[in-house]
Amino acid sequence: MKKMITLIMVIMALLLTACGGPKEEKVEDNGALKVGLVLSTGGLGDKSFNDSAYAGLKEAEEKLGVKIKYVEPANVSEFDTFLRQFAEADYDLIVGIGFQMRDSIVKVAEEYPAVHFLMVDEPIDMPNVISATFNEPEGSFVAGALAGMMTKTDTIGFIGGMEVPLIKRFGDGFMAGAKYINPEITTFEAYVGGNSPFNDPARGKEMALSMIDSKADVVYHAAAGSGMGVFEAAKERGVYGVGVDSNQDGVVPGTVLTSMLKKVDKAVFAIIKETKEKGFTAGQKDFNLANDGVGITDLQYTKDQISEDKLKRIEEIKADIISGKIDVAAEMSKLK
């Protein structure tokens, strides 16, 4: 009988310990904001969109003391699963990266109306979603203007990951910027497509070589990991590549003319900071040239190849876009 009582007491103790587990975990969190990040396909190491988002998350961990976790879906079919896992784990803010995740964010945000989400790249009008959007055409226009000044063949190219409206905004802005400098410039555009549109450097290289063989001497990409192939082709043929999203100038120093900065890291950090300090407020937050949400790099490796008058002209173009003297949308409409 004593053995039976002892056994029951042990079982009860174990059950109480198990029930107390989550409470102890919350005490260890010490009230820290919990932020989960679902990266886009391609994952870390793309030296582009995903890496930039992760940098913003890490900055929040280091400077704001938030608790973080990130996941790298192998394909779009895993988006829903990872978003739900974070929601079930009571994360305070769940960040989804890239236009491909929009439908999944909408679906899971409807299923978990008390959970807060950040959608980076696409507007979503829901009471538990913040949308961070970027004026990619403005930053791309500046990069295109520089390309228009630097081309010797009056021919440039653009390679996107997928032929969708968001990616076309990069290419159209770039080509409009080049044509603002010289309306007679020849432009090429192509899209990687396939099963890995943003992680197929071999295909990116093949397409870039084709453009270069057709006299393009500046090729811009908005294709994440596929863009690494564009840089390889540019280096082999001695022409310029233009990077995207994060500062890719150092990937192939001297070959990458500049990079169009889409400051996802800045947006992710700013929204986490605001959520931590002021609470969650749904709505759309726009990042553009005026608020330093987009732009180009400081030309660390190529500045000595660009004349002072060209550098001055680029600064004038930036100022004119911010003031409204240059209407980027109107310039893009001239392409059609």
LONUDO-540204 format. One record per residue (C-alpha): y, z, x; residue in one letter. Coordinates in nm, 2 decimals, decimal comma. Example, Ala and Ser with C-alpha at 12.3 -4.5 7.8 and 13.67 -1.06 7.14 Angstrom:
((-0,45 0,78 1,23) "A")
((-0,11 0,71 1,37) "S")
This chain:
((0,00 0,00 0,00) "M")
((0,24 0,09 0,28) "K")
((0,17 -0,25 0,44) "K")
((0,26 -0,42 0,11) "M")
((0,59 -0,22 0,08) "I")
((0,67 -0,30 0,45) "T")
((0,60 -0,67 0,39) "L")
((0,82 -0,68 0,08) "I")
((1,11 -0,51 0,27) "M")
((1,08 -0,77 0,55) "V")
((1,09 -1,05 0,30) "I")
((1,39 -0,91 0,13) "M")
((1,57 -0,86 0,47) "A")
((1,50 -1,22 0,55) "L")
((1,63 -1,34 0,22) "L")
((1,95 -1,14 0,26) "L")
((2,00 -1,28 0,61) "T")
((1,96 -1,63 0,48) "A")
((2,20 -1,57 0,20) "C")
((2,46 -1,44 0,44) "G")
((2,44 -1,74 0,67) "G")
((2,71 -1,95 0,52) "P")
((2,95 -1,65 0,49) "K")
((2,90 -1,58 0,86) "E")
((2,97 -1,95 0,94) "E")
((3,30 -1,94 0,74) "K")
((3,41 -1,63 0,93) "V")
((3,34 -1,81 1,26) "E")
((3,55 -2,11 1,14) "D")
((3,84 -1,85 1,10) "N")
((3,99 -2,07 0,83) "G")
((4,02 -2,38 1,06) "A")
((4,07 -2,71 0,88) "L")
((3,75 -2,91 0,89) "K")
((3,79 -3,29 0,94) "V")
((3,51 -3,54 0,93) "G")
((3,56 -3,90 1,06) "L")
((3,34 -4,19 0,95) "V")
((3,40 -4,47 1,20) "L")
((3,38 -4,84 1,12) "S")
((3,10 -5,06 1,23) "T")
((3,10 -5,11 1,61) "G")
((3,15 -4,74 1,67) "G")
((3,30 -4,58 1,98) "L")
((3,35 -4,79 2,29) "G")
((3,53 -5,08 2,12) "D")
((3,85 -5,00 2,31) "K")
((4,02 -5,08 1,98) "S")
((4,03 -4,95 1,63) "F")
((3,75 -4,69 1,64) "N")
((3,85 -4,55 1,98) "D")
((4,21 -4,52 1,86) "S")
((4,10 -4,32 1,54) "A")
((3,88 -4,10 1,75) "Y")
((4,17 -4,03 1,99) "A")
((4,38 -3,91 1,70) "G")
((4,10 -3,68 1,58) "L")
((4,05 -3,53 1,93) "K")
((4,42 -3,48 1,96) "E")
((4,41 -3,28 1,64) "A")
((4,12 -3,07 1,76) "E")
((4,31 -2,99 2,09) "E")
((4,66 -2,94 1,96) "K")
((4,60 -2,81 1,60) "L")
((4,27 -2,62 1,64) "G")
((4,09 -2,81 1,36) "V")
((3,72 -2,83 1,36) "K")
((3,60 -3,19 1,38) "I")
((3,29 -3,41 1,35) "K")
((3,24 -3,78 1,36) "Y")
((2,97 -4,03 1,27) "V")
((2,90 -4,39 1,37) "E")
((2,74 -4,59 1,09) "P")
((2,51 -4,87 1,21) "A")
((2,62 -5,09 0,92) "N")
((2,83 -5,08 0,61) "V")
((2,54 -4,97 0,39) "S")
((2,56 -4,62 0,56) "E")
((2,92 -4,56 0,46) "F")
((2,84 -4,40 0,13) "D")
((2,58 -4,17 0,28) "T")
((2,80 -4,03 0,55) "F")
((3,10 -3,98 0,32) "L")
((2,88 -3,79 0,08) "R")
((2,74 -3,57 0,36) "Q")
((3,09 -3,46 0,46) "F")
((3,18 -3,40 0,10) "A")
((2,87 -3,19 0,04) "E")
((2,95 -2,99 0,35) "A")
((3,29 -2,89 0,21) "D")
((3,50 -3,07 0,47) "Y")
((3,87 -3,03 0,40) "D")
((3,96 -3,39 0,49) "L")
((3,73 -3,69 0,53) "I")
((3,87 -3,99 0,72) "V")
((3,73 -4,34 0,66) "G")
((3,83 -4,61 0,90) "I")
((3,87 -4,98 0,83) "G")
((3,90 -5,22 0,53) "F")
((3,52 -5,25 0,50) "Q")
((3,51 -4,88 0,39) "M")
((3,75 -4,91 0,10) "R")
((3,49 -4,95 -0,18) "D")
((3,29 -4,66 -0,04) "S")
((3,59 -4,43 -0,03) "I")
((3,68 -4,51 -0,39) "V")
((3,32 -4,45 -0,51) "K")
((3,27 -4,12 -0,33) "V")
((3,63 -4,00 -0,40) "A")
((3,55 -4,05 -0,77) "E")
((3,22 -3,85 -0,74) "E")
((3,40 -3,56 -0,56) "Y")
((3,75 -3,53 -0,72) "P")
((3,81 -3,19 -0,55) "A")
((3,75 -3,33 -0,20) "V")
((4,03 -3,49 0,00) "H")
((4,01 -3,83 0,18) "F")
((4,21 -4,03 0,42) "L")
((4,17 -4,41 0,40) "M")
((4,29 -4,58 0,71) "V")
((4,39 -4,95 0,66) "D")
((4,38 -5,00 0,28) "E")
((4,59 -4,87 -0,01) "P")
((4,40 -4,66 -0,26) "I")
((4,58 -4,51 -0,56) "D")
((4,38 -4,20 -0,64) "M")
((4,48 -3,83 -0,67) "P")
((4,25 -3,72 -0,39) "N")
((4,32 -4,00 -0,14) "V")
((4,59 -4,05 0,13) "I")
((4,62 -4,42 0,24) "S")
((4,75 -4,50 0,59) "A")
((4,87 -4,87 0,60) "T")
((5,02 -5,06 0,88) "F")
((5,26 -5,36 0,91) "N")
((5,03 -5,56 1,14) "E")
((5,24 -5,88 1,10) "P")
((5,55 -5,71 1,26) "E")
((5,36 -5,60 1,57) "G")
((5,17 -5,93 1,59) "S")
((5,50 -6,12 1,55) "F")
((5,64 -5,96 1,86) "V")
((5,32 -6,03 2,05) "A")
((5,33 -6,39 1,93) "G")
((5,70 -6,43 2,03) "A")
((5,60 -6,32 2,39) "L")
((5,31 -6,57 2,38) "A")
((5,55 -6,84 2,27) "G")
((5,76 -6,77 2,57) "M")
((5,48 -6,75 2,82) "M")
((5,26 -7,05 2,72) "T")
((5,28 -7,34 2,96) "K")
((5,08 -7,58 2,74) "T")
((5,26 -7,50 2,41) "D")
((4,92 -7,41 2,27) "T")
((4,80 -7,07 2,16) "I")
((4,49 -6,93 1,97) "G")
((4,39 -6,64 1,75) "F")
((4,03 -6,51 1,69) "I")
((3,96 -6,27 1,41) "G")
((3,65 -6,08 1,33) "G")
((3,63 -6,18 0,96) "M")
((3,83 -6,42 0,76) "E")
((3,97 -6,16 0,52) "V")
((4,34 -6,10 0,41) "P")
((4,38 -5,80 0,64) "L")
((4,26 -5,98 0,96) "I")
((4,46 -6,29 0,87) "K")
((4,77 -6,08 0,87) "R")
((4,73 -6,03 1,24) "F")
((4,68 -6,40 1,31) "G")
((4,96 -6,52 1,08) "D")
((5,21 -6,27 1,23) "G")
((5,11 -6,39 1,58) "F")
((5,15 -6,76 1,50) "M")
((5,47 -6,70 1,32) "A")
((5,61 -6,52 1,62) "G")
((5,52 -6,80 1,85) "A")
((5,66 -7,06 1,62) "K")
((5,98 -6,86 1,59) "Y")
((6,03 -6,93 1,96) "I")
((5,91 -7,29 1,95) "N")
((5,83 -7,45 1,61) "P")
((5,63 -7,73 1,79) "E")
((5,37 -7,49 1,94) "I")
((5,01 -7,59 1,85) "T")
((4,80 -7,30 1,71) "T")
((4,43 -7,25 1,66) "F")
((4,25 -6,98 1,46) "E")
((3,88 -6,90 1,42) "A")
((3,67 -6,61 1,29) "Y")
((3,36 -6,46 1,45) "V")
((3,18 -6,39 1,12) "G")
((2,80 -6,34 1,13) "G")
((2,61 -6,01 1,12) "N")
((2,83 -5,84 1,38) "S")
((3,18 -5,98 1,34) "P")
((3,34 -5,69 1,52) "F")
((3,08 -5,64 1,79) "N")
((2,97 -5,98 1,91) "D")
((3,14 -6,04 2,25) "P")
((2,92 -6,34 2,33) "A")
((3,05 -6,52 2,02) "R")
((3,40 -6,41 2,09) "G")
((3,38 -6,56 2,44) "K")
((3,23 -6,89 2,31) "E")
((3,51 -6,93 2,06) "M")
((3,78 -6,85 2,31) "A")
((3,64 -7,10 2,56) "L")
((3,65 -7,37 2,30) "S")
((4,02 -7,29 2,23) "M")
((4,10 -7,28 2,60) "I")
((3,92 -7,62 2,65) "D")
((4,16 -7,75 2,39) "S")
((4,46 -7,63 2,60) "K")
((4,53 -7,29 2,46) "A")
((4,65 -7,07 2,74) "D")
((4,72 -6,75 2,53) "V")
((4,45 -6,62 2,30) "V")
((4,50 -6,32 2,07) "Y")
((4,21 -6,14 1,91) "H")
((4,17 -5,90 1,62) "A")
((3,80 -5,86 1,65) "A")
((3,73 -5,52 1,80) "A")
((3,43 -5,54 2,03) "G")
((3,40 -5,91 1,99) "S")
((3,74 -5,94 2,16) "G")
((3,59 -5,82 2,49) "M")
((3,44 -6,17 2,51) "G")
((3,78 -6,32 2,46) "V")
((3,91 -6,14 2,76) "F")
((3,61 -6,26 2,97) "E")
((3,68 -6,62 2,88) "A")
((4,05 -6,58 2,96) "A")
((3,98 -6,43 3,30) "K")
((3,73 -6,70 3,38) "E")
((3,97 -6,98 3,30) "R")
((4,29 -6,81 3,43) "G")
((4,48 -6,78 3,10) "V")
((4,62 -6,49 2,91) "Y")
((4,44 -6,28 2,64) "G")
((4,63 -6,05 2,40) "V")
((4,47 -5,72 2,29) "G")
((4,48 -5,54 1,96) "V")
((4,50 -5,20 1,80) "D")
((4,50 -4,98 2,12) "S")
((4,63 -5,05 2,47) "N")
((4,38 -5,29 2,61) "Q")
((4,60 -5,41 2,90) "D")
((4,38 -5,23 3,15) "G")
((4,06 -5,39 3,04) "V")
((4,13 -5,69 3,25) "V")
((4,46 -5,61 3,43) "P")
((4,69 -5,91 3,47) "G")
((4,48 -6,12 3,23) "T")
((4,57 -5,93 2,92) "V")
((4,93 -6,02 2,87) "L")
((5,00 -5,74 2,62) "T")
((4,83 -5,56 2,33) "S")
((4,95 -5,53 1,97) "M")
((4,95 -5,16 1,92) "L")
((4,83 -5,05 1,57) "K")
((4,87 -4,68 1,63) "K")
((4,58 -4,55 1,43) "V")
((4,57 -4,25 1,66) "D")
((4,92 -4,15 1,57) "K")
((4,86 -4,20 1,20) "A")
((4,54 -3,99 1,20) "V")
((4,69 -3,71 1,39) "F")
((5,01 -3,71 1,18) "A")
((4,83 -3,69 0,85) "I")
((4,59 -3,42 0,98) "I")
((4,89 -3,22 1,10) "K")
((5,07 -3,25 0,77) "E")
((4,76 -3,15 0,58) "T")
((4,71 -2,85 0,79) "K")
((5,07 -2,73 0,78) "E")
((5,18 -2,84 0,43) "K")
((4,87 -2,90 0,24) "G")
((4,72 -3,23 0,10) "F")
((4,95 -3,47 -0,07) "T")
((4,80 -3,80 -0,20) "A")
((4,99 -4,13 -0,16) "G")
((5,05 -4,41 0,07) "Q")
((5,20 -4,37 0,42) "K")
((5,33 -4,69 0,59) "D")
((5,35 -4,74 0,96) "F")
((5,57 -5,02 1,09) "N")
((5,79 -5,12 1,38) "L")
((6,08 -4,90 1,27) "A")
((5,88 -4,58 1,27) "N")
((5,68 -4,68 1,59) "D")
((5,36 -4,73 1,39) "G")
((5,31 -5,08 1,54) "V")
((5,44 -5,26 1,85) "G")
((5,34 -5,39 2,18) "I")
((5,26 -5,22 2,52) "T")
((5,49 -5,16 2,81) "D")
((5,34 -5,46 2,99) "L")
((5,23 -5,24 3,28) "Q")
((5,02 -5,51 3,45) "Y")
((5,22 -5,82 3,36) "T")
((5,58 -5,72 3,35) "K")
((5,64 -5,88 3,70) "D")
((5,52 -6,21 3,56) "Q")
((5,78 -6,21 3,28) "I")
((6,14 -6,29 3,35) "S")
((6,42 -6,05 3,27) "E")
((6,57 -6,29 3,01) "D")
((6,23 -6,30 2,83) "K")
((6,20 -5,93 2,83) "L")
((6,55 -5,90 2,69) "K")
((6,47 -6,15 2,42) "R")
((6,17 -5,95 2,31) "I")
((6,38 -5,64 2,27) "E")
((6,63 -5,84 2,07) "E")
((6,35 -5,96 1,84) "I")
((6,22 -5,61 1,79) "K")
((6,57 -5,50 1,69) "A")
((6,62 -5,79 1,46) "D")
((6,29 -5,72 1,28) "I")
((6,39 -5,35 1,23) "I")
((6,74 -5,44 1,10) "S")
((6,60 -5,71 0,87) "G")
((6,77 -6,00 1,05) "K")
((6,43 -6,14 1,10) "I")
((6,21 -6,15 0,79) "D")
((5,86 -6,16 0,92) "V")
((5,71 -6,24 0,58) "A")
((5,94 -6,53 0,54) "A")
((5,85 -6,66 0,88) "E")
((5,48 -6,63 0,80) "M")
((5,54 -6,83 0,48) "S")
((5,65 -7,13 0,69) "K")
((5,30 -7,16 0,83) "L")
((5,17 -7,29 0,50) "K")
